[in-house]
């Protein structure tokens, strides 16, 4: 859903990888290494075209697209462990984390990610951002990951805010679709000028505090 310049969200739901944090290279490094351990070479361009998918779906596409027979549960387990080990290299998406710090403590905030809990918690610990969030929703907590709406609906429910009053920040086609299907206004941080969509409610927040 597009964001009206007059929209005043009651909560913000942040995607993690690629939105809050710049971690695509870390995920690819770990996933490609796990695949290579089983003798499979994962092309970087192919991976980047599907960024935003959960691991289970990603590896299902990988085996199908390249006609591979791989131990997918082991791929998932190994790539999670490898990603956690790389967490100290996670970096902030500064424009998004600036927004996070501005609104922290002023409205309910959630992290909503297709990554597994060990990855999300290790990234947040490495960057010192965990305390900003009222709840963290990870891929294990819903039957279907993004692009299904389940994770966003779960986050809104935990915060006690109707989903149409939550603003979602995303960076992938799968994530934007999930927000749209949930019924939440969404800003795509890949778009130039996305932050302009925050100006109205940020001004209102400042006025409210004053």
VMD Tcl script that draws the C-alpha trace (Angstrom):
set ca {
  {0.00 0.00 0.00}
  {1.32 3.48 -0.82}
  {1.99 5.85 2.05}
  {-0.04 9.05 2.23}
  {1.98 12.15 3.21}
  {-0.65 12.65 5.92}
  {-0.34 9.13 7.34}
  {0.48 9.07 11.06}
  {1.54 5.53 11.97}
  {0.98 4.15 15.44}
  {3.83 1.64 15.06}
  {6.71 0.91 12.68}
  {7.65 -2.58 11.51}
  {11.23 -2.83 10.24}
  {12.56 -5.55 7.99}
  {16.10 -6.51 8.98}
  {18.35 -7.68 6.14}
  {18.87 -4.99 3.52}
  {16.56 -2.56 5.30}
  {17.83 -2.01 8.83}
  {21.19 -3.67 8.23}
  {23.39 -4.14 5.15}
  {23.87 -7.89 5.40}
  {23.25 -9.27 1.91}
  {26.95 -10.01 1.37}
  {27.17 -11.85 4.70}
  {24.14 -13.99 3.90}
  {25.46 -14.82 0.46}
  {28.90 -15.68 1.80}
  {27.44 -18.10 4.34}
  {24.85 -19.64 2.02}
  {27.30 -20.07 -0.85}
  {29.84 -21.65 1.50}
  {27.24 -24.08 2.82}
  {26.27 -25.02 -0.75}
  {29.90 -25.41 -1.80}
  {30.45 -27.82 1.10}
  {28.00 -30.09 -0.75}
  {29.72 -29.51 -4.08}
  {27.30 -26.90 -5.43}
  {28.33 -23.49 -6.77}
  {25.72 -20.79 -6.18}
  {25.94 -17.83 -8.62}
  {25.88 -14.51 -6.84}
  {23.57 -12.87 -9.42}
  {21.09 -15.71 -9.01}
  {21.09 -15.30 -5.23}
  {20.67 -11.53 -5.38}
  {17.66 -11.91 -7.68}
  {15.89 -13.82 -4.90}
  {17.02 -11.84 -1.88}
  {14.24 -11.58 0.67}
  {13.22 -15.23 0.50}
  {13.57 -17.45 3.54}
  {16.25 -20.14 3.45}
  {13.86 -23.02 2.92}
  {12.31 -21.39 -0.13}
  {15.69 -20.17 -1.40}
  {17.23 -23.64 -1.29}
  {14.11 -25.15 -2.86}
  {14.55 -22.76 -5.81}
  {18.28 -23.51 -5.92}
  {17.89 -27.28 -6.18}
  {15.09 -26.95 -8.74}
  {16.70 -24.26 -10.92}
  {20.03 -26.06 -11.15}
  {18.80 -29.66 -11.04}
  {20.66 -30.46 -7.82}
  {20.17 -33.16 -5.22}
  {21.28 -31.63 -1.92}
  {20.73 -32.18 1.78}
  {18.53 -29.11 2.30}
  {18.10 -29.45 6.10}
  {21.90 -29.54 6.41}
  {22.21 -26.55 4.06}
  {19.85 -24.60 6.28}
  {21.59 -25.61 9.50}
  {25.10 -24.97 8.19}
  {24.25 -21.62 6.59}
  {22.58 -20.37 9.77}
  {25.65 -21.24 11.84}
  {27.95 -19.62 9.27}
  {25.84 -16.44 9.16}
  {25.87 -16.14 12.96}
  {29.66 -16.42 12.87}
  {29.77 -13.48 10.43}
  {27.48 -11.26 12.55}
  {30.30 -9.01 13.86}
  {30.67 -7.74 10.28}
  {27.05 -6.53 10.05}
  {26.72 -2.81 9.31}
  {23.86 -0.38 9.71}
  {21.83 1.10 6.88}
  {22.43 4.56 8.33}
  {19.35 6.32 6.96}
  {17.10 3.63 8.39}
  {18.84 3.33 11.75}
  {18.70 7.12 12.09}
  {14.92 6.85 11.75}
  {14.91 3.97 14.25}
  {16.74 6.03 16.85}
  {14.48 9.03 16.26}
  {11.26 7.10 16.89}
  {12.61 4.73 19.55}
  {10.65 5.13 22.77}
  {8.01 7.26 21.04}
  {5.97 4.50 19.40}
  {5.92 0.68 19.36}
  {8.58 -0.85 17.10}
  {9.04 -4.36 15.74}
  {11.70 -6.17 13.76}
  {10.11 -8.54 11.25}
  {12.46 -10.83 9.37}
  {12.60 -13.90 7.15}
  {15.82 -14.80 8.95}
  {15.98 -17.27 11.79}
  {16.11 -16.12 15.42}
  {19.82 -16.92 15.98}
  {20.71 -14.71 13.01}
  {18.44 -11.81 13.95}
  {19.58 -11.78 17.57}
  {23.26 -12.04 16.66}
  {22.97 -9.16 14.16}
  {21.14 -6.98 16.68}
  {23.68 -7.80 19.38}
  {26.57 -6.98 17.05}
  {25.09 -3.59 16.14}
  {23.65 -2.72 19.55}
  {20.14 -2.16 18.17}
  {18.17 -4.79 20.09}
  {16.88 -2.50 22.84}
  {15.02 -0.29 20.36}
  {12.49 -3.01 19.56}
  {9.40 -3.96 21.53}
  {9.18 -7.29 19.74}
  {11.17 -9.34 17.24}
  {9.36 -11.68 14.85}
  {11.45 -14.27 13.01}
  {10.70 -16.76 10.28}
  {10.16 -19.72 12.64}
  {7.12 -18.02 14.14}
  {4.80 -18.21 11.14}
  {3.68 -21.07 8.94}
  {4.61 -19.16 5.80}
  {7.39 -16.54 5.44}
  {7.34 -13.38 3.35}
  {5.89 -12.79 0.74}
  {3.00 -14.16 2.82}
  {1.56 -11.57 5.22}
  {1.78 -13.76 8.33}
  {4.91 -12.28 9.93}
  {3.65 -8.71 9.65}
  {0.23 -9.63 10.98}
  {1.85 -11.41 13.91}
  {4.03 -8.39 14.70}
  {1.08 -5.98 14.63}
  {-0.88 -8.32 16.88}
  {1.92 -8.47 19.41}
  {2.17 -4.70 19.47}
  {-1.60 -4.37 19.82}
  {-1.81 -2.02 16.83}
  {-4.15 -2.60 13.84}
  {-2.02 -3.50 10.84}
  {-3.38 -0.62 8.73}
  {-1.95 1.79 11.32}
  {1.52 0.24 11.12}
  {4.19 1.54 8.74}
  {6.42 -1.12 7.17}
  {9.96 -0.47 5.93}
  {11.18 -3.00 3.36}
  {13.82 -3.50 0.69}
  {12.73 -6.52 -1.36}
  {9.90 -7.47 -3.68}
  {8.98 -10.32 -1.32}
  {8.86 -8.00 1.68}
  {6.85 -5.30 -0.06}
  {4.36 -7.94 -1.22}
  {4.07 -9.25 2.35}
  {3.29 -5.76 3.65}
  {0.76 -5.16 0.87}
  {-0.99 -8.46 1.51}
  {-1.10 -7.70 5.23}
  {-2.73 -4.34 4.52}
  {0.09 -2.18 5.86}
  {1.39 1.02 4.24}
  {4.96 0.33 3.12}
  {8.03 2.36 2.24}
  {10.57 0.66 -0.03}
  {13.99 1.88 1.09}
  {15.42 1.06 -2.35}
  {13.42 3.96 -3.77}
  {15.10 7.37 -3.96}
  {13.44 9.77 -1.57}
  {11.78 7.05 0.49}
  {12.53 9.04 3.65}
  {10.23 11.83 2.42}
  {7.39 9.51 3.37}
  {8.44 9.86 7.02}
  {8.55 13.64 7.21}
  {4.91 14.18 8.10}
  {4.74 11.86 11.08}
  {8.23 12.80 12.29}
  {7.15 16.44 12.39}
  {4.05 15.41 14.31}
  {6.18 13.44 16.78}
  {8.44 16.41 17.42}
  {5.43 18.69 17.91}
  {3.86 16.16 20.27}
  {7.01 15.94 22.39}
  {7.39 19.72 22.45}
}
mol new
graphics top color blue
foreach p $ca { graphics top sphere $p radius 0.5 }
foreach p [lrange $ca 0 end-1] q [lrange $ca 1 end] { graphics top cylinder $p $q radius 0.2 }
display resetview
